[in-house]
Amino acid sequence: MSVPAEEVWQAAAERGTARLMALQGGAFQDGAGRWEGEVVWCPIITAQVVLAYAIMRRPVAPERAKLILRQFARTRRPDGGWGLHPESHSYLFVTTLVYVAARLLGEAPDSRLLTDTSAWLRRHPDGIGALPSWGRFWLSLLGLYDRDRLTPCPPELFLLPGTADRLYCHTRYIYLGMAYLSGIGLRADLGETGDGLQQELAGFTAPGPQPRHRIAATDLYVPPGRGLRLAYDAMAVFGPVWRRLPGAAGLRRRALARCLRRIRAEQRASGFQGLSPVNGVLNTLALWANDPNDPDVEASVAGLEAWCWQDETDGLRYAGARSTTWDSAFALQALVEGPNVPVDCIRNGYAAMAALQVTRAPAGLDEGREEPTGGWCFGEPTHAWPVSDCTAEAIIALMLCHRIPGLIPAATRIAPARLAEAIRFLLVRQNRDGGFATYERRRGGKRLERLNPSEMFGQCMTERSYIECTASAIRALCHVAELPPGTLSAVEQAACAAAMTRGQAFLLREQRPDGAWPGFWGINFIYATGVAIAALRDSGLPPEHPPLQRAAAWLCGVQHDDGGWGEHFSGCLTGTYVPSDGSLVIMTSWAVLGLLRAGCVLESVWRGLDWLAASQLPDGDWPRDAVNGVFFGTAMLDYRLYNTYFPTMALRVAAGFHCGPNENVVM
């Protein structure tokens, strides 16, 4: 006799729950109640750390060098190059910097690691001369690239009132470091090693003229516009003349001093980690270049280690982000939504979640920073850069725990005043169009995107209104009614209601005619459509509402024949839905959750649950199958814990539909 489908789903949910419980605290020596999986990007940050160590004349310990080289070997593509993410083609930018880093760690050009890389670089049709500007910048710091061919990044830009602070925070802090290092003309002396590398890189340069604006086709995503190219040319021609004018030297000194002051403030306020390791490395170099004996240099070098992952299999690498809050919030939600709630596990996770909140602003915040109190960061609270959707998902996780009587004793609950601070933090991140931004409300207009100098990334110049952030914020604000009386004033409660109404209107406006929503931080339409459905339902729209009906129909329409769903990352580059060749665990989980929350209990959901149950591994986990996150259009990410908590959540939510919302049982 065959086992009824619901029993199969329930068994899969129990195995997934056990696996998720076993992973709690696994990444932390203190065994805390948190969850965190690695956020896998590419080896470019690891390479930049190696380059920075070479510039600062800091030796890399042999064992660390061995582990870094192992990471390079593990991430190298079959053609010998390295890509911008785990599934991309080889990029000239990434391949060149990893090659140079490996050489600085002692690898020979004809070693097993670099032989194919050398061949790939030699046959590249554009050559080293067509490196994107970030690659040229790094090689120039090493004394391996002609400074006259660099894209200008004058530090004087940071003297213009309010100009730089209109940029998206990651972009402005990266260019703050680049402006300082360019402005002082930092150029390392690598001695004989540098001479040898110069000769090797010359062999990777295409013959003939090297146009200033040529960017390798392998790397180019957003070509610099005509106005930006003219500005580059003008600065290249007139810059030397301008610097000889009376007062120019004094202006340069003022600009450099301002940049350094802001860099130092940011390093200290972020616990010497930086907003990200990308700008953290640049900040560390800037402080060293100003004074190698500055104690903030050692603190910054130590702070970089907060971004480090290490194991024997994949070696040593620096992640682009740490995801403690993000993973812990979704793991908690997965365990609390559905029957058979694991009490001790959730109580530990709840306490850890509460402890991750930013409860006070660091002293001496940089002038461009906003008040962080009340928010939750993507990872740990140390660098005090909280994010709207991380804050929202933390609120949702905590408040879902409150809904189950007796689960969280009153004495251990987070103080209502802290939840009020979190709500206030969220409200400040809502843009005028009703959508929610990430770190701070939008400051610059869309026209700034025309000045995007990064070439490899898109939509990175300003904050935006994001479907995902807006959906998370709406769902969090729906819990305001559950706060104890007096937690928020009547005025604040009215502001929350208005924010929800405006956010809902934003989502409805942004829905595409086919019923889907475009994502920005996840891949892509399936992800955004699922979270938009959840927000609209939580905020009061009935299942029969036309936008929800269209969204559910779209999800059903892109289901694969085997019952699963799958979306290919290339759609992020083109803004279109592109199905993957086969079904994928995470997209199937997102689609099932979206349909369940839309109130669609129909064959598509059951087939999706069947596929998830059949795809589960013996240990209760699910196979890692494809990249699932993205930033700035081209940089795909693999969130390693997504393959655990999202399918578990889908199965547990489905089980909850059968037992009813008031029939939670504790384990």
PyMOL commands that set and color helices and strands:
alter all, ss='L'
color gray80, all
select helices_A, chain A and resi 5-22+44-55+62-75+92-104+115-123+128-130+133-141+147-149+155-159+164-166+169-183+191-202+226-243+248-269+277-290+295-307+324-336+343-355+388-403+410-412+416-428+446-451+467-482+490-510+525-538+546-557+571-574+585-597+603-615+642-659
alter helices_A, ss='H'
color red, helices_A
select strands_A, chain A and resi 39-40+308-311+315-318+565-567+579-584+629-631+635-639
alter strands_A, ss='S'
color yellow, strands_A
deselect
rebuild
show_as cartoon
